[in-house]
Amino acid sequence: MKTVVRCMMVLALLVGCDGDDDADGGVDAGGSDAGATDGGPEADAATDAGAPDAGPDCSAFEDDPCNGPPACRTEVEVSGDITEDTTWTCENIYVLTDFVFVHRPNGSPDTDPRVTLTIEAGTLVRGQGGDIDATPVDLPGALIVTREGMLEANGTADQPVVFTSAEPVGTRSPGDWAGLALLGGASTNLAEGQKRLEGLPSSVPDAYAVYGAPAAEADDTWNCGTLSYVRVEYASFTLADDKELNGLTVGACGEETDMHHVQIHRAQDDGIEFFGGRVDVDHLVVTGAQDDGIDWDEGFTGRIQFAVVQQWADVSADGNGIEADGLASGGVATPVSDPRVFNVTLLGTDDGNGKLGMRLRDGTRGYLRNFVIAGFAEGVFDVQGDSEGEASADELTVEHSILVSTDVGGTEVLFPSDGTLIEFDHFVADPDRDNTSLDSDEIGTVLPSPFDTASPGWVPNADSLPDTHPAETPSEAVGETRPGFFDTSAAYVGAFEPGGTDWTEGWTTRDDG
């Protein structure tokens, strides 16, 4: 039996409530590869006689609901704002029925501590859909952690924190709910230093919608909180044409933010987008996003290591593995987007669709090393606009990487045909770049089954990588003042050590619906 409690959130979450017994629900047979709990409710089932399935026997989990199936947990509906320190625990399932903002009580001085939402390991958070054509508009579920708040989502490999759709398992789709956003006060290169987050309704006050800060007030150490072993699934509900949140939006978060072992799965828009800021991220997985896998712009200067992006067949015509901009509106502004990135695997669909591994444009810089890029029919990457000058000046560099062409109608495509040739001349023909180009039929010698979405093989076999151009040992930039971030032992190409373990096992998902 499951006790379902629906507690309305107006000022703060009421965790402890009494409710009625409810026998609805069931156990999801899906989930991550090693059996981590899937966040979706089970679709209605029936017995052979046609009677409804009563669900699992929850008596075995009365003393330990966190290790039981979702149907044995208490549902708590969340609507409104969180304005005091709050903890969500794994014996409950939290259902976002509206846009939920984390912020100080209205009228509180800026000197008051920020409000912290803590989410314990194994907790499930489900986002409901909405109806933008309704009067008044029925907004979908979303969690927006404002500049007045922090999020501490501390999952583990065995018990990740899961944000997912409230639709039944088997019927979930990209865009079922709005998504997760973290808004901070670190630097951007916007003219005013700050702006409203795209995709938020105009009815949302600026105090809850703005990220960044005027240049004189920006704090590049800004701590947005922690995301550790977290999944975000089936997000990016469309609010209007070209107006949706990403699966995970990171707006101007600073270097004290702790973000590692994060998966964004089946987002309708970008998997993850960084708007300015200096946050560091490691062990990042983006699977099945319908637009870009990773997107940065507006002066992002963070560091990334160990990331894998895998596109699925329904990726949009504009979907890239990485889309990188200096400034979304074009041109070069200060600070320049200039991330330092090591050990990345970017995988397209390998089906002849025209997608790019990386679109590098609008003045972005970057120090990009130890990549594997394969399966992108439009090309492994394209340097565009003001970024061509950055590449010529060696402010944007791609080195020590494996670049795999794609067979498109019998032609091996490595770079876009309408490019300026700076990509080949500057990054492949120049031996000092230590890049290796392979034909499409050679990818199998590097990765066992890179394009399989249900059971991918992303870990290279031992000694399978070409040794003509060795990887670069990860390192910090000259003059770096931040604490060390990179794992310097990862002197190999791609996100996974050849012959090593698959660090995505146990806490990620491959489900489709």
Secondary structure, DSSP 4 states (H G I P E B T S, - for coil): -EEE-----SSS-------EEE------S--BTT-PPP-SPBPP-B-TTSPBP----GGGGTT-GGGS-GGGSEEEEE-S-B-S-EEE-TTEEEEE-SEEEE-PPTT--TTSPPEEEEE-TT-EEEE---BTTSSS-BPPPEEEE-TTEEEEEE--SSS-EEEEESSPBTS--TTSS-EEEEE------STTSEEEPTT--TTS-HHHHEEE--TTT--TT---EEEEEEEEES---EEETTEE--SEEEES--TT-EEEEEEEES-SS-SEEEES---EEEEEEEES-SS-SEEEESS---EEEEEEEE--TT--TT--SEEEES-TTSS--SSPP--EEEEEEEE---SS---EEEEEETT--EEEEEEEEE--TTEEEEE-THHHHHHHTTSEEEES-EEE-EEETTEEESS-TTS-SHHHHHHTS-GGG--EEE-GGGGGGT-SBTT-SSS-B-SPPTT-S-SSSPPPPP-PPTT--SPP-S-TT--SSSSS-TTS--TTTTT-B----
